[in-house]
């Protein structure tokens, strides 16, 4: 019976180890309202069957939306931070749809006590970055739940393009960024895009309304280096130490304790039966 007890012990250790270190879902951190997100997301910005953590655009189910815009025009970027974090945002653009981390390289970061501390800020900005250090705030400033918005100037070249919005978070366990992207089709300056100067094309190739508009109850303000903010109807949440480290293993001490208790109980039962 000694062999059976050893086998049982090894099996239960495996179960407990899985419970302790199984990957966990990371919460959504920001919602892109405009332009239309390249992925399908819920009201908090979390992609369907995917993650905001994967460079350069997150992963999940493609929305199929493309926003047609005029070359050289100003494009308004609107987002809501749905999990409170200090940090800032960066907007970049590359002239193609299929992009990789080599096209949109994340900025260098410094760590303090193992936590994201600062990220390099480009000043002045140069391609592919259109704007950097947007909406800077600390975690104590309670900026979560506001609609951040600002204008970025599009390049004059026409053709397909991917707009990336990168969030740097501090303090936060590495990795330090969350991502959303939008697919743009940059048209000639005199192209007919209707009264707004923009046209959203749906998955079927026809004109479509924006998949999700501004959150209800927002107010707008003048934009500047830090953009503007208005109160959002989305319910923000503080990030109580979320783990986003590369695929993220979050220990569960409660599950682990239950597993260990079950293991001890089973071994005692087996010992009584073999006496």
Secondary structure, DSSP 4 states (H G I P E B T S, - for coil): -HHHHHHHHHHHHHHHHHHHH-B-PPPP-EEEEES--SB-B-TTSPBTTSBS-STTT-BS-B---EEEEETT-EEEEEEEE-EE-EEEEEEEEESSSS--TTTSPPPPEEEETTEEEEE---SS--TTEEEEEEEEE-GGG--TTEEEEEEEEPPS--EEEEEEEEEEEES-BSP-EEEEEEEEEEE-TT---TTTTEEEE-TTSSB---SS-SPTT-------TT-EEEE-SS--EE-SS---STT-B---HHHHHHHHHHHHHHHHHHHHHT-
